[in-house]
């Protein structure tokens, strides 16, 4: 497998009830998620075979359901749950995520904050 083969999902918008402040957990807010899944794409590319690749729609649907049901305080905790979900779907493949809060409740700050996590990466 080429170490550069990856399936990417960028800017998946998820509504979730995550935050340290009570109103964040009560009302909910938007988050953005990027996913990278390492997978050998050569067979799917050569044969034009969808069965030889990872079905990213399964991850999107599962993550949307997870976000709807979620109540927690930190991006760190949620990011671990995301990695667990991806591993349940696809096994111990190399994976990386970036999870961003779209509107951090910090006065005078209009940017995004986030966490990056990886699992099963080659040393």
C-alpha positions as CSV (number, residue, x, y, z in Angstrom):
1,X,0.0,0.0,0.0
2,X,1.2,3.5,-0.7
3,X,1.6,5.3,2.6
4,X,0.0,8.3,1.0
5,X,-3.3,6.5,0.1
6,X,-6.1,8.2,2.1
7,X,-9.8,8.6,2.0
8,X,-10.7,12.2,3.0
9,X,-13.9,13.7,4.4
10,X,-13.5,17.5,4.8
11,X,-15.8,20.0,6.6
12,X,-18.4,17.6,7.8
13,X,-20.8,19.9,9.8
14,X,-22.3,18.4,12.9
15,X,-24.7,19.8,15.4
16,X,-23.9,18.7,18.9
17,X,-24.4,19.6,22.6
18,X,-20.7,19.9,23.6
19,X,-19.1,22.5,25.7
20,X,-17.9,23.5,29.1
21,X,-20.6,26.2,29.5
22,X,-24.1,24.8,30.4
23,X,-25.8,26.7,27.6
24,X,-23.5,25.0,25.1
25,X,-24.6,21.6,26.2
26,X,-28.2,22.7,26.5
27,X,-28.7,24.5,23.2
28,X,-26.1,22.9,21.0
29,X,-23.9,24.4,18.4
30,X,-22.1,23.6,15.1
31,X,-18.8,21.8,14.8
32,X,-16.7,20.8,11.8
33,X,-14.9,17.5,11.3
34,X,-12.2,16.4,8.9
35,X,-11.4,12.7,8.6
36,X,-8.5,10.8,7.0
37,X,-8.6,7.1,6.7
38,X,-5.5,5.2,5.5
39,X,-6.5,2.5,2.9
40,X,-4.8,0.9,-0.1
41,X,-6.7,2.4,-3.0
42,X,-4.9,0.7,-5.8
43,X,-7.4,-2.2,-6.2
44,X,-10.4,0.1,-6.2
45,X,-8.6,2.4,-8.6
46,X,-7.5,-0.3,-11.0
47,X,-10.8,-2.2,-11.1
48,X,-13.2,0.7,-10.5
49,X,-14.5,-1.4,-7.7
50,X,-16.4,0.3,-4.9
51,X,-16.2,-2.9,-2.9
52,X,-12.4,-2.6,-2.7
53,X,-12.5,0.7,-0.8
54,X,-14.0,2.1,2.4
55,X,-17.5,3.4,2.2
56,X,-17.2,6.9,3.7
57,X,-21.0,7.4,3.7
58,X,-21.2,4.9,6.6
59,X,-18.9,7.1,8.7
60,X,-20.9,10.3,7.8
61,X,-24.2,8.8,8.7
62,X,-22.9,7.2,12.0
63,X,-21.1,10.5,13.0
64,X,-24.3,12.5,12.4
65,X,-26.2,10.1,14.7
66,X,-23.5,10.2,17.3
67,X,-23.5,14.0,17.3
68,X,-27.3,14.2,17.7
69,X,-27.2,11.9,20.8
70,X,-24.0,13.4,22.4
71,X,-23.8,15.4,25.6
72,X,-20.3,16.1,26.9
73,X,-18.0,19.0,27.9
74,X,-14.8,18.7,25.8
75,X,-13.7,18.3,22.3
76,X,-11.0,15.9,23.6
77,X,-13.6,13.5,24.9
78,X,-15.8,13.7,21.8
79,X,-12.7,13.2,19.5
80,X,-12.0,9.9,21.3
81,X,-15.6,8.8,20.7
82,X,-15.2,9.7,17.0
83,X,-12.0,7.6,16.8
84,X,-13.8,4.7,18.5
85,X,-16.7,4.9,16.1
86,X,-14.4,5.0,13.1
87,X,-12.5,2.0,14.4
88,X,-15.7,0.1,15.0
89,X,-16.7,0.7,11.4
90,X,-13.4,0.1,9.6
91,X,-11.1,-1.7,12.0
92,X,-7.6,-0.5,13.1
93,X,-6.8,1.4,10.0
94,X,-4.6,4.5,10.2
95,X,-6.9,7.4,10.9
96,X,-6.6,11.1,11.8
97,X,-9.3,13.6,12.6
98,X,-9.5,17.3,13.2
99,X,-12.6,18.4,15.2
100,X,-13.4,22.2,15.3
101,X,-15.8,24.3,17.3
102,X,-17.2,26.9,14.9
103,X,-17.9,29.6,17.5
104,X,-15.9,29.4,20.7
105,X,-17.5,31.4,23.5
106,X,-14.5,33.7,24.0
107,X,-15.2,37.4,23.9
108,X,-13.6,39.2,20.9
109,X,-12.6,35.9,19.2
110,X,-14.2,35.0,15.9
111,X,-12.1,32.1,14.8
112,X,-12.4,28.3,15.4
113,X,-10.7,26.1,18.0
114,X,-10.1,22.4,17.6
115,X,-8.2,19.2,18.4
116,X,-6.3,16.9,16.1
117,X,-6.0,13.2,17.0
118,X,-4.5,10.1,15.3
119,X,-4.7,6.4,15.7
120,X,-2.8,3.4,14.2
121,X,-0.2,5.5,12.5
122,X,3.0,3.9,11.4
123,X,6.0,4.8,13.6
